[in-house]
Amino acid sequence: MQGSPGDADYRNARLSYRITAGSAKINFPVITFSVESSAHKLFERRFAPPAGTAPLEAGESIDRMVSLDPASDADWSAAYDKIDKAKFSWSIDGQPSGGVEKPVHKAWP
């Protein structure tokens, strides 16, 4: 994220990711991303592929970028300013799939 919501220089937090089909064709999954501190959910995004999205063929990869929306909690901005790290997690088709703790005030590699 850059700036603060409402400011002219504000830019949503963005996430890029890659999906790679293993040895079989897969349908593009619905993925939910979230970033949470110990006290607040900061960002979230549920990404469902557009209707008619073709399956990924075996061995095929696709790169995507999504904006992470600020959580509806009115205090998220204040919480964001006060914390150094948060847990980034994701679920695929409703199943928890992973998570990692990362710093919140700099880009993640």
All heavy atoms as an XYZ file, in Angstrom:
833
protein
N       0.847     -1.164      0.000
C       0.000      0.000      0.000
C       0.893      1.228      0.000
O       1.972      1.216      0.582
C      -0.894     -0.018      1.232
C      -1.881      1.109      1.263
S      -2.982      1.015      2.677
C      -2.048      1.932      3.866
N       0.412      2.273     -0.658
C       1.143      3.536     -0.662
C       0.188      4.641     -0.257
O      -0.930      4.717     -0.755
C       1.681      3.815     -2.062
C       2.390      5.135     -2.185
C       2.889      5.357     -3.603
O       3.252      4.425     -4.292
N       2.882      6.578     -4.028
N       0.609      5.534      0.636
C      -0.244      6.628      1.077
C      -1.357      6.149      1.982
O      -1.329      5.038      2.496
N      -2.344      7.020      2.165
C      -3.504      6.700      2.998
C      -4.772      6.847      2.169
O      -4.843      7.711      1.288
C      -3.582      7.663      4.188
O      -2.470      7.485      5.031
N      -5.790      6.028      2.460
C      -7.041      6.142      1.702
C      -7.557      7.579      1.723
O      -7.524      8.243      2.753
C      -7.994      5.198      2.437
C      -7.081      4.200      3.078
C      -5.852      4.981      3.460
N      -7.976      8.055      0.566
C      -8.473      9.426      0.451
C      -7.411     10.416      0.011
O      -7.726     11.489     -0.481
N      -6.132     10.088      0.188
C      -5.048     10.963     -0.245
C      -4.831     10.817     -1.745
O      -5.079      9.755     -2.321
C      -3.737     10.624      0.468
C      -3.758     10.969      1.951
O      -4.709     11.647      2.388
O      -2.825     10.532      2.653
N      -4.324     11.860     -2.372
C      -4.092     11.848     -3.822
C      -3.078     10.779     -4.232
O      -3.179     10.225     -5.319
C      -3.615     13.225     -4.276
N      -2.103     10.470     -3.366
C      -1.066      9.497     -3.717
C      -1.404      8.070     -3.284
O      -0.587      7.163     -3.409
C       0.284      9.903     -3.127
C       0.314      9.847     -1.607
O      -0.768      9.845     -0.971
O       1.424      9.803     -1.040
N      -2.637      7.839     -2.786
C      -3.010      6.515     -2.292
C      -3.033      5.485     -3.419
O      -3.529      5.733     -4.508
C      -4.378      6.550     -1.619
C      -4.853      5.190     -1.169
C      -4.225      4.546     -0.116
C      -5.897      4.543     -1.797
C      -4.641      3.287      0.308
C      -6.333      3.292     -1.389
C      -5.689      2.677     -0.335
O      -6.098      1.435      0.076
N      -2.473      4.322     -3.128
C      -2.517      3.176     -4.046
C      -2.762      1.934     -3.205
O      -2.045      1.681     -2.240
C      -1.191      3.060     -4.801
C      -1.297      2.141     -5.978
C      -0.135      2.292     -6.912
N       1.061      1.732     -6.279
C       2.278      1.863     -6.738
N       2.512      2.551     -7.817
N       3.289      1.312     -6.126
N      -3.800      1.161     -3.572
C      -4.130     -0.070     -2.835
C      -2.935     -1.006     -2.765
O      -2.084     -1.006     -3.651
C      -5.243     -0.833     -3.553
C      -6.606     -0.292     -3.272
O      -6.778      0.671     -2.539
N      -7.611     -0.897     -3.877
N      -2.940     -1.816     -1.727
C      -1.967     -2.908     -1.654
C      -2.267     -3.848     -2.817
O      -3.427     -4.121     -3.130
C      -2.107     -3.644     -0.325
N      -1.228     -4.327     -3.485
C      -1.408     -5.231     -4.617
C      -0.627     -6.511     -4.376
O       0.383     -6.512     -3.689
C      -0.931     -4.586     -5.915
C      -1.781     -3.406     -6.316
C      -1.204     -2.696     -7.487
N       0.139     -2.265     -7.102
C       0.977     -1.657     -7.893
N       0.669     -1.405     -9.115
N       2.166     -1.302     -7.465
N      -1.113     -7.562     -4.983
C      -0.507     -8.870     -4.829
C      -0.387     -9.520     -6.194
O      -1.351     -9.539     -6.964
C      -1.392     -9.738     -3.932
C      -1.026    -11.206     -3.842
C       0.243    -11.378     -3.015
C      -2.162    -11.990     -3.224
N       0.784    -10.024     -6.499
C       0.931    -10.822     -7.720
C       1.161    -12.264     -7.297
O       1.787    -12.530     -6.275
C       2.071    -10.310     -8.599
O       3.290    -10.363     -7.912
N       0.625    -13.186     -8.079
C       0.768    -14.601     -7.766
C       0.760    -15.420     -9.049
O       0.357    -14.935    -10.104
C      -0.327    -15.073     -6.805
C      -1.733    -14.974     -7.338
C      -2.352    -16.076     -7.909
C      -2.446    -13.781     -7.260
C      -3.649    -15.990     -8.394
C      -3.743    -13.698     -7.745
C      -4.330    -14.795     -8.310
O      -5.605    -14.719     -8.793
N       1.211    -16.642     -8.937
C       1.261    -17.563    -10.072
C       0.576    -18.857     -9.679
O       0.772    -19.381     -8.583
C       2.701    -17.858    -10.446
C       2.817    -18.958    -11.507
C       4.229    -19.205    -11.913
N       4.619    -18.009    -12.664
C       5.879    -17.688    -12.915
N       6.866    -18.441    -12.495
N       6.155    -16.605    -13.606
N      -0.217    -19.383    -10.613
C      -0.826    -20.703    -10.452
C      -0.241    -21.592    -11.541
O      -0.206    -21.201    -12.715
C      -2.354    -20.648    -10.598
C      -2.952    -19.797     -9.491
C      -2.947    -22.055    -10.585
C      -4.431    -19.584     -9.620
N       0.222    -22.756    -11.146
C       0.769    -23.718    -12.103
C       0.014    -25.027    -11.972
O      -0.097    -25.572    -10.870
C       2.273    -23.956    -11.842
O       2.962    -22.712    -11.921
C       2.859    -24.933    -12.844
N      -0.519    -25.510    -13.080
C      -1.196    -26.807    -13.090
C      -0.122    -27.888    -13.071
O       0.866    -27.794    -13.791
C      -2.065    -26.943    -14.331
N      -0.291    -28.880    -12.253
C       0.670    -29.984    -12.175
C       0.567    -30.881    -13.390
O       0.607    -30.432    -14.525
N       0.359    -32.134    -13.156
C       0.335    -33.114    -14.247
C      -1.053    -33.304    -14.854
O      -1.231    -34.136    -15.732
C       0.863    -34.457    -13.740
O       0.066    -34.904    -12.666
N      -2.039    -32.526    -14.375
C      -3.397    -32.661    -14.908
C      -4.002    -31.285    -15.156
O      -3.613    -30.295    -14.540
C      -4.270    -33.431    -13.916
N      -4.952    -31.211    -16.033
C      -5.703    -29.992    -16.315
C      -6.490    -29.619    -15.054
O      -7.039    -30.504    -14.377
C      -6.660    -30.258    -17.472
C      -7.520    -29.072    -17.850
C      -8.687    -29.485    -18.739
C      -8.402    -29.402    -20.180
N      -9.593    -29.591    -21.025
N      -6.537    -28.307    -14.702
C      -7.305    -27.868    -13.532
C      -8.178    -26.674    -13.910
O      -7.827    -25.888    -14.783
C      -6.396    -27.474    -12.336
C      -5.491    -26.284    -12.686
C      -5.584    -28.657    -11.845
C      -4.808    -25.659    -11.484
N      -9.308    -26.570    -13.247
C     -10.125    -25.377    -13.384
C      -9.492    -24.269    -12.556
O      -8.918    -24.532    -11.496
C     -11.552    -25.630    -12.901
C     -12.301    -26.522    -13.855
O     -12.161    -26.412    -15.071
N     -13.086    -27.429    -13.300
N      -9.600    -23.047    -13.032
C      -9.045    -21.908    -12.304
C      -9.803    -21.775    -10.994
O     -11.029    -21.659    -10.987
C      -9.209    -20.644    -13.156
C      -8.323    -19.525    -12.750
C      -7.134    -19.298    -13.418
C      -8.657    -18.710    -11.691
C      -6.295    -18.257    -13.048
C      -7.830    -17.666    -11.309
C      -6.651    -17.442    -11.998
N      -9.113    -21.815     -9.847
C      -9.809    -21.841     -8.555
C     -10.254    -20.459     -8.079
O      -9.754    -19.434     -8.536
C      -8.735    -22.390     -7.609
C      -7.456    -21.889     -8.202
C      -7.666    -21.933     -9.699
N     -11.176    -20.447     -7.126
C     -11.526    -19.241     -6.393
C     -10.513    -19.125     -5.258
O     -10.302    -20.088     -4.506
C     -12.963    -19.326     -5.826
C     -13.257    -18.135     -4.934
C     -13.967    -19.435     -6.956
N      -9.861    -17.974     -5.146
C      -8.818    -17.790     -4.137
C      -9.184    -16.610     -3.246
O      -9.600    -15.560     -3.742
C      -7.442    -17.528     -4.783
C      -7.102    -18.643     -5.765
C      -6.363    -17.392     -3.714
C      -5.834    -18.374     -6.556
N      -9.043    -16.787     -1.947
C      -9.272    -15.710     -0.985
C      -7.951    -15.393     -0.303
O      -7.277    -16.295      0.214
C     -10.321    -16.121      0.062
O     -11.527    -16.482     -0.612
C     -10.597    -14.989      1.038
N      -7.577    -14.122     -0.337
C      -6.342    -13.651      0.295
C      -6.720    -12.763      1.477
O      -7.708    -12.031      1.413
C      -5.525    -12.795     -0.680
C      -5.162    -13.480     -1.957
C      -5.861    -13.231     -3.120
C      -4.102    -14.377     -1.998
C      -5.524    -13.850     -4.319
C      -3.758    -15.006     -3.182
C      -4.471    -14.737     -4.343
N      -5.931    -12.806      2.551
C      -6.143    -11.868      3.660
C      -4.810    -11.527      4.308
O      -3.850    -12.303      4.245
C      -7.117    -12.437      4.697
O      -6.546    -13.509      5.390
N      -4.777    -10.343      4.896
C      -3.624     -9.871      5.665
C      -4.178     -9.427      7.007
O      -5.028     -8.533      7.067
C      -2.894     -8.701      4.954
C      -1.709     -8.226      5.784
C      -2.454     -9.103      3.546
N      -3.696    -10.075      8.079
C      -4.236     -9.804      9.418
C      -3.131     -9.575     10.427
O      -2.127    -10.281     10.428
C      -5.078    -10.988      9.893
C      -6.257    -11.270      9.004
C      -7.071    -12.459      9.486
O      -7.394    -12.505     10.684
O      -7.371    -13.326      8.654
N      -3.347     -8.586     11.297
C      -2.477     -8.418     12.450
C      -3.081     -9.243     13.575
O      -4.115     -9.872     13.397
C      -2.392     -6.935     12.856
O      -3.602     -6.523     13.459
N      -2.472     -9.198     14.735
C      -3.028     -9.965     15.855
C      -4.382     -9.407     16.292
O      -5.185    -10.125     16.880
C      -2.056     -9.973     17.030
O      -1.784     -8.642     17.433
N      -4.669     -8.142     15.988
C      -5.912     -7.529     16.442
C      -6.902     -7.192     15.328
O      -8.089     -7.052     15.588
C      -5.593     -6.247     17.212
N      -6.432     -7.055     14.076
C      -7.312     -6.579     13.007
C      -7.030     -7.276     11.683
O      -5.884     -7.589     11.377
C      -7.112     -5.076     12.763
C      -7.475     -4.213     13.903
N      -8.767     -3.823     14.157
C      -6.718     -3.655     14.878
C      -8.791     -3.059     15.226
N      -7.558     -2.947     15.685
N      -8.072     -7.430     10.888
C      -7.894     -7.810      9.489
C      -7.625     -6.508      8.743
O      -8.396     -5.557      8.840
C      -9.126     -8.495      8.926
C      -8.932     -8.946      7.480
C     -10.147     -9.654      6.935
C     -10.170    -11.068      7.456
N     -11.181    -11.912      6.817
N      -6.508     -6.443      8.022
C      -6.124     -5.225      7.329
C      -6.617     -5.190      5.884
O      -7.145     -4.180      5.422
C      -4.600     -5.066      7.349
C      -3.967     -5.044      8.743
C      -2.455     -5.103      8.630
C      -4.412     -3.820      9.505
N      -6.399     -6.286      5.168
C      -6.771     -6.363      3.761
C      -7.373     -7.732      3.468
O      -7.048     -8.713      4.139
C      -5.535     -6.199      2.849
C      -4.811     -4.910      3.038
C      -3.673     -4.851      3.816
C      -5.258     -3.755      2.418
C      -2.992     -3.663      3.987
C      -4.583     -2.560      2.581
C      -3.449     -2.506      3.367
N      -8.190     -7.765      2.438
C      -8.729     -9.045      1.992
C      -9.153     -8.924      0.535
O      -9.389     -7.842      0.027
C      -9.901     -9.482      2.854
C     -11.057     -8.506      2.869
C     -12.106     -8.840      3.922
O     -12.140     -9.976      4.407
O     -12.897     -7.948      4.246
N      -9.226    -10.047     -0.133
C      -9.718    -10.087     -1.510
C     -10.119    -11.511     -1.833
O      -9.370    -12.447     -1.588
C      -8.648     -9.636     -2.479
C      -8.969     -9.848     -3.951
C     -10.197     -9.086     -4.403
N      -9.876     -7.703     -4.593
C     -10.259     -6.963     -5.606
N     -11.026     -7.480     -6.533
N      -9.913     -5.714     -5.682
N     -11.305    -11.657     -2.357
C     -11.769    -12.941     -2.884
C     -11.739    -12.802     -4.390
O     -12.400    -11.929     -4.946
C     -13.178    -13.258     -2.399
C     -13.691    -14.588     -2.893
C     -15.116    -14.837     -2.375
N     -15.600    -16.129     -2.806
C     -16.217    -16.346     -3.969
N     -16.419    -15.353     -4.820
N     -16.630    -17.555     -4.281
N     -10.959    -13.635     -5.048
C     -10.850    -13.563     -6.500
C     -11.477    -14.797     -7.115
O     -11.013    -15.915     -6.908
C      -9.402    -13.438     -6.962
C      -9.291    -13.341     -8.456
C      -9.560    -12.151     -9.098
C      -8.975    -14.451     -9.206
C      -9.500    -12.058    -10.476
C      -8.915    -14.378    -10.587
C      -9.178    -13.176    -11.228
N     -12.557    -14.562     -7.849
C     -13.203    -15.632     -8.607
C     -12.958    -15.348    -10.079
O     -13.119    -14.211    -10.523
C     -14.696    -15.663     -8.311
N     -12.549    -16.337    -10.832
C     -12.283    -16.095    -12.249
C     -13.565    -15.710    -12.982
O     -14.654    -16.141    -12.596
C     -11.743    -17.432    -12.746
C     -12.268    -18.429    -11.787
C     -12.382    -17.733    -10.467
N     -13.434    -14.892    -14.008
C     -14.622    -14.530    -14.789
C     -15.271    -15.781    -15.402
O     -14.577    -16.763    -15.694
C     -14.072    -13.629    -15.895
C     -12.728    -13.187    -15.416
C     -12.218    -14.250    -14.501
N     -16.576    -15.726    -15.583
C     -17.290    -16.842    -16.218
C     -16.649    -17.145    -17.567
O     -16.244    -16.238    -18.292
C     -18.755    -16.493    -16.395
N     -16.507    -18.411    -17.846
C     -15.938    -18.823    -19.122
C     -14.421    -18.899    -19.142
O     -13.831    -19.150    -20.189
N     -13.778    -18.686    -17.992
C     -12.317    -18.796    -17.937
C     -11.918    -20.234    -18.247
O     -12.420    -21.177    -17.643
C     -11.784    -18.383    -16.553
O     -12.138    -17.024    -16.315
C     -10.275    -18.534    -16.465
N     -11.014    -20.367    -19.175
C     -10.574    -21.705    -19.600
C      -9.746    -22.376    -18.505
O      -9.028    -21.702    -17.761
C      -9.741    -21.591    -20.876
N      -9.829    -23.694    -18.397
C      -8.982    -24.423    -17.446
C      -7.507    -24.261    -17.809
O      -7.168    -23.938    -18.950
C      -9.416    -25.877    -17.606
C     -10.687    -25.851    -18.354
C     -10.712    -24.583    -19.147
N      -6.650    -24.494    -16.833
C      -5.208    -24.516    -17.090
C      -4.831    -25.925    -17.522
O      -5.185    -26.900    -16.863
C      -4.422    -24.135    -15.836
C      -4.605    -22.712    -15.334
C      -3.879    -22.534    -13.995
C      -4.099    -21.713    -16.340
N      -4.131    -26.016    -18.613
C      -3.673    -27.310    -19.102
C      -2.514    -27.801    -18.237
O      -1.833    -27.011    -17.582
C      -3.219    -27.195    -20.560
C      -4.327    -26.804    -21.522
C      -5.427    -27.844    -21.626
O      -5.150    -29.049    -21.471
O      -6.590    -27.449    -21.874
N      -2.282    -29.090    -18.214
C      -1.179    -29.679    -17.437
C       0.125    -28.951    -17.765
O       0.455    -28.741    -18.925
C      -1.050    -31.163    -17.752
N       0.830    -28.523    -16.710
C       2.109    -27.839    -16.868
C       2.003    -26.357    -17.190
O       2.999    -25.642    -17.178
N       0.806    -25.857    -17.460
C       0.611    -24.444    -17.800
C       0.631    -23.590    -16.537
O       0.144    -23.985    -15.485
C      -0.723    -24.274    -18.523
C      -1.005    -22.865    -18.973
C      -2.350    -22.734    -19.686
O      -3.167    -23.673    -19.649
O      -2.572    -21.673    -20.272
N       1.191    -22.381    -16.639
C       1.211    -21.416    -15.535
C       0.515    -20.138    -15.978
O       0.506    -19.805    -17.163
C       2.643    -21.061    -15.138
O       3.294    -22.152    -14.562
N      -0.044    -19.440    -15.002
C      -0.652    -18.141    -15.276
C      -0.295    -17.208    -14.133
O      -0.294    -17.609    -12.968
C      -2.182    -18.261    -15.463
C      -2.749    -16.937    -15.945
C      -2.855    -18.754    -14.221
C      -4.165    -17.040    -16.465
N       0.084    -15.982    -14.474
C       0.397    -14.948    -13.484
C      -0.782    -13.992    -13.404
O      -1.362    -13.627    -14.421
C       1.654    -14.175    -13.882
C       2.895    -15.034    -13.850
O       3.045    -15.815    -12.894
O       3.720    -14.929    -14.776
N      -1.118    -13.572    -12.201
C      -2.216    -12.634    -11.963
C      -1.760    -11.574    -10.970
O      -0.877    -11.809    -10.153
C      -3.428    -13.347    -11.345
C      -4.091    -14.330    -12.239
C      -5.041    -13.626    -13.136
N      -5.834    -14.620    -13.841
C      -6.466    -14.362    -14.950
N      -6.424    -13.185    -15.479
N      -7.152    -15.302    -15.547
N      -2.429    -10.408    -11.025
C      -2.227     -9.370    -10.019
C      -3.607     -8.898     -9.584
O      -4.486     -8.685    -10.420
C      -1.428     -8.199    -10.557
C      -1.206     -7.135     -9.485
S      -0.156     -5.779    -10.006
C       1.424     -6.580     -9.988
N      -3.797     -8.780     -8.273
C      -5.059     -8.282     -7.729
C      -4.744     -7.201     -6.700
O      -3.683     -7.197     -6.084
C      -5.898     -9.396     -7.058
C      -6.353    -10.428     -8.064
C      -5.167    -10.046     -5.911
N      -5.683     -6.274     -6.552
C      -5.596     -5.293     -5.471
C      -6.212     -5.914     -4.237
O      -7.223     -6.607     -4.324
C      -6.360     -4.020     -5.833
O      -5.719     -3.327     -6.856
N      -5.593     -5.678     -3.106
C      -6.151     -6.153     -1.842
C      -6.977     -5.012     -1.257
O      -6.473     -3.898     -1.077
C      -5.030     -6.555     -0.880
C      -4.165     -7.719     -1.346
C      -3.033     -7.955     -0.350
C      -4.987     -8.975     -1.530
N      -8.230     -5.265     -0.983
C      -9.129     -4.240     -0.477
C      -8.929     -4.048      1.021
O      -8.774     -5.031      1.759
C     -10.582     -4.649     -0.722
C     -10.882     -4.822     -2.194
O     -10.361     -4.029     -3.005
O     -11.637     -5.755     -2.540
N      -8.963     -2.785      1.489
C      -8.926     -2.571      2.940
C     -10.111     -3.280      3.586
O     -11.209     -3.291      3.032
C      -9.051     -1.055      3.085
C      -8.592     -0.505      1.773
C      -9.008     -1.528      0.752
N      -9.866     -3.887      4.731
C     -10.937     -4.575      5.452
C     -11.968     -3.561      5.926
O     -11.676     -2.363      6.052
C     -10.360     -5.351      6.628
N     -13.154     -4.038      6.192
C     -14.247     -3.144      6.571
C     -14.111     -2.596      7.990
O     -14.810     -1.663      8.350
C     -15.587     -3.852      6.418
O     -15.610     -5.005      7.229
N     -13.225     -3.154      8.783
C     -13.007     -2.664     10.149
C     -12.566     -1.201     10.087
O     -11.573     -0.860      9.451
C     -11.926     -3.522     10.819
C     -11.674     -3.142     12.263
O     -11.981     -2.003     12.664
O     -11.151     -3.991     12.998
N     -13.309     -0.314     10.734
C     -13.024      1.123     10.667
C     -11.646      1.476     11.235
O     -11.088      2.519     10.897
C     -14.108      1.891     11.417
N     -11.079      0.630     12.076
C      -9.792      0.930     12.703
C      -8.601      0.331     11.963
O      -7.486      0.379     12.445
C      -9.774      0.411     14.147
C     -10.745      1.170     15.030
O     -11.016      2.346     14.730
O     -11.233      0.572     15.997
N      -8.809     -0.250     10.774
C      -7.710     -0.935     10.094
C      -6.562      0.011      9.787
O      -5.406     -0.352      9.910
C      -8.181     -1.656      8.843
C      -8.384     -0.752      7.661
C      -9.534     -0.149      7.280
C      -7.381     -0.329      6.744
N      -9.308      0.630      6.177
C      -8.002      0.534      5.827
C      -6.019     -0.594      6.609
C      -7.311      1.134      4.789
C      -5.334      0.005      5.561
C      -5.980      0.861      4.666
N      -6.859      1.243      9.380
C      -5.806      2.188      9.003
C      -4.919      2.521     10.197
O      -3.692      2.540     10.090
C      -6.413      3.459      8.419
O      -5.394      4.326      7.973
N      -5.525      2.759     11.344
C      -4.753      3.034     12.558
C      -3.932      1.809     12.946
O      -2.772      1.933     13.339
C      -5.680      3.444     13.694
N      -4.519      0.624     12.842
C      -3.791     -0.609     13.160
C      -2.613     -0.785     12.213
O      -1.512     -1.149     12.636
C      -4.720     -1.814     13.078
N      -2.829     -0.533     10.936
C      -1.763     -0.667      9.931
C      -0.566      0.220     10.290
O       0.580     -0.208     10.201
C      -2.312     -0.303      8.556
C      -1.280     -0.319      7.462
C      -0.917     -1.519      6.857
C      -0.668      0.849      7.035
C       0.032     -1.548      5.848
C       0.279      0.827      6.022
C       0.628     -0.370      5.441
O       1.581     -0.393      4.449
N      -0.837      1.441     10.705
C       0.247      2.375     11.052
C       1.049      1.917     12.265
O       2.224      2.247     12.381
C      -0.318      3.771     11.321
C      -0.813      4.454     10.057
O      -0.394      4.055      8.949
O      -1.625      5.386     10.183
N       0.432      1.145     13.167
C       1.068      0.782     14.432
C       1.787     -0.559     14.431
O       2.504     -0.870     15.371
C       0.024      0.763     15.539
C      -0.530      2.129     15.840
C      -1.613      2.049     16.888
C      -2.241      3.407     17.099
N      -3.363      3.356     18.016
N       1.587     -1.394     13.406
C       2.188     -2.728     13.437
C       3.343     -2.838     12.456
O       3.441     -2.085     11.496
C       1.151     -3.831     13.139
C       0.545     -3.635     11.749
C       0.073     -3.860     14.199
C      -0.308     -4.776     11.288
N       4.226     -3.786     12.735
C       5.367     -4.028     11.855
C       5.166     -5.256     10.977
O       5.650     -5.297      9.860
C       6.644     -4.233     12.683
C       7.057     -2.959     13.398
O       6.907     -1.869     12.822
O       7.527     -3.062     14.547
N       4.470     -6.271     11.508
C       4.287     -7.519     10.764
C       2.825     -7.940     10.809
O       2.094     -7.587     11.728
C       5.138     -8.646     11.360
C       6.611     -8.435     11.174
C       7.388     -9.626     11.670
C       8.869     -9.401     11.392
N       9.659    -10.564     11.707
N       2.444     -8.707      9.797
C       1.091     -9.264      9.744
C       1.162    -10.622      9.069
O       2.137    -10.943      8.389
C       0.156     -8.340      8.973
N       0.113    -11.416      9.255
C       0.063    -12.730      8.626
C      -0.704    -12.631      7.310
O      -1.847    -12.180      7.278
C      -0.616    -13.749      9.531
C      -0.608    -15.136      8.914
C      -1.193    -16.173      9.827
C      -1.103    -17.532      9.140
N      -1.712    -18.569      9.946
N      -0.052    -13.060      6.258
C      -0.665    -13.160      4.941
C      -1.119    -14.608      4.787
O      -0.345    -15.531      5.010
C       0.355    -12.806      3.863
C      -0.080    -13.156      2.479
C      -1.165    -12.517      1.897
C       0.577    -14.125      1.767
C      -1.579    -12.847      0.619
C       0.190    -14.462      0.481
C      -0.898    -13.821     -0.089
N      -2.380    -14.810      4.446
C      -2.868    -16.174      4.269
C      -3.772    -16.243      3.037
O      -4.253    -15.230      2.546
C      -3.613    -16.663      5.510
O      -4.705    -15.816      5.794
N      -3.956    -17.466      2.567
C      -4.784    -17.677      1.392
C      -5.502    -18.999      1.510
O      -5.063    -19.905      2.197
C      -3.962    -17.620      0.108
C      -2.858    -18.636      0.027
C      -2.906    -19.853     -0.590
C      -1.546    -18.538      0.587
N      -1.700    -20.509     -0.462
C      -0.843    -19.715      0.268
C      -0.875    -17.555      1.327
C       0.469    -19.947      0.658
C       0.431    -17.788      1.717
C       1.088    -18.976      1.381
N      -6.646    -19.048      0.850
C      -7.394    -20.306      0.761
C      -7.803    -20.487     -0.697
O      -8.016    -19.510     -1.430
C      -8.621    -20.294      1.673
O      -9.525    -19.293      1.284
N      -7.869    -21.722     -1.110
C      -8.215    -22.063     -2.483
C      -9.484    -22.906     -2.455
O      -9.536    -23.928     -1.766
C      -7.063    -22.817     -3.172
C      -5.822    -21.916     -3.203
C      -7.465    -23.278     -4.567
C      -4.567    -22.584     -3.697
N     -10.484    -22.426     -3.178
C     -11.792    -23.085     -3.212
C     -12.308    -23.381     -1.805
O     -12.830    -24.449     -1.519
C     -11.749    -24.358     -4.061
C     -11.612    -24.057     -5.550
O     -12.040    -22.969     -5.985
O     -11.079    -24.912     -6.278
N     -12.111    -22.407     -0.886
C     -12.633    -22.522      0.474
C     -11.792    -23.333      1.432
O     -12.126    -23.448      2.608
N     -10.678    -23.900      0.982
C      -9.816    -24.720      1.844
C      -8.566    -23.926      2.226
O      -7.851    -23.451      1.341
C      -9.389    -25.995      1.116
C     -10.545    -26.878      0.711
C     -11.329    -27.357      1.924
O     -10.769    -27.821      2.905
N     -12.640    -27.220      1.864
N      -8.281    -23.751      3.542
C      -7.054    -23.053      3.933
C      -5.854    -23.696      3.240
O      -5.722    -24.917      3.212
C      -6.990    -23.255      5.448
C      -8.410    -23.513      5.850
C      -9.033    -24.254      4.686
N      -5.001    -22.853      2.647
C      -3.918    -23.395      1.835
C      -2.537    -22.919      2.232
O      -1.552    -23.450      1.755
C      -4.162    -23.064      0.361
O      -5.366    -23.645     -0.067
N      -2.440    -21.905      3.067
C      -1.123    -21.478      3.497
C      -1.142    -20.127      4.162
O      -2.135    -19.411      4.134
N      -0.015    -19.789      4.762
C       0.125    -18.496      5.412
C       1.570    -18.244      5.775
O       2.349    -19.181      5.937
N       1.904    -16.970      5.868
C       3.261    -16.579      6.218
C       3.214    -15.186      6.845
O       2.388    -14.357      6.466
C       4.188    -16.606      4.976
C       3.732    -15.614      3.929
C       5.634    -16.384      5.344
N       4.061    -14.958      7.834
C       4.150    -13.637      8.454
C       5.145    -12.786      7.672
O       6.222    -13.262      7.315
C       4.583    -13.761      9.913
C       4.483    -12.439     10.650
C       4.744    -12.586     12.134
O       5.925    -12.646     12.503
O       3.765    -12.640     12.888
N       4.764    -11.535      7.403
C       5.587    -10.629      6.601
C       5.534     -9.222      7.184
O       4.569     -8.848      7.855
C       5.064    -10.562      5.160
C       5.224    -11.837      4.377
C       6.650    -12.005      3.988
C       6.828    -13.129      2.984
N       8.190    -13.232      2.528
N       6.543     -8.379      6.882
C       6.483     -6.972      7.275
C       5.392     -6.262      6.474
O       5.130     -6.618      5.324
C       7.868     -6.435      6.922
C       8.415     -7.385      5.925
C       7.773     -8.714      6.179
N       4.742     -5.274      7.073
C       3.644     -4.609      6.371
C       4.017     -3.271      5.731
O       3.257     -2.754      4.949
C       2.405     -4.392      7.300
C       1.828     -5.717      7.716
C       2.766     -3.545      8.494
N       5.158     -2.718      6.050
C       5.498     -1.392      5.536
C       6.545     -1.412      4.439
O       7.146     -0.380      4.139
C       5.948     -0.482      6.672
C       4.859     -0.267      7.679
N       3.784      0.556      7.451
C       4.655     -0.809      8.908
C       2.975      0.534      8.494
N       3.482     -0.294      9.391
N       6.771     -2.565      3.830
C       7.659     -2.630      2.671
C       7.200     -3.772      1.774
O       6.449     -4.659      2.186
C       9.117     -2.804      3.091
C       9.436     -4.022      3.905
C      10.899     -3.998      4.311
C      11.225     -5.168      5.210
N      12.613     -5.175      5.611
N       7.636     -3.717      0.514
C       7.228     -4.718     -0.469
C       7.728     -6.101     -0.067
O       8.819     -6.237      0.495
C       7.756     -4.334     -1.845
N       6.945     -7.123     -0.383
C       7.337     -8.508     -0.117
C       7.947     -9.077     -1.375
O       7.384     -8.939     -2.450
C       6.138     -9.349      0.272
C       5.411     -8.881      1.476
C       5.824     -7.987      2.412
C       4.115     -9.290      1.894
N       4.880     -7.821      3.377
C       3.806     -8.607      3.082
C       3.181    -10.169      1.384
C       2.615     -8.786      3.759
C       1.992    -10.341      2.054
C       1.721     -9.660      3.235
N       9.060     -9.743     -1.231
C       9.677    -10.363     -2.416
C       8.877    -11.573     -2.896
O       8.089    -12.123     -2.226
C      11.046    -10.789     -1.942
C      11.000    -10.781     -0.445
C       9.844     -9.944     -0.044
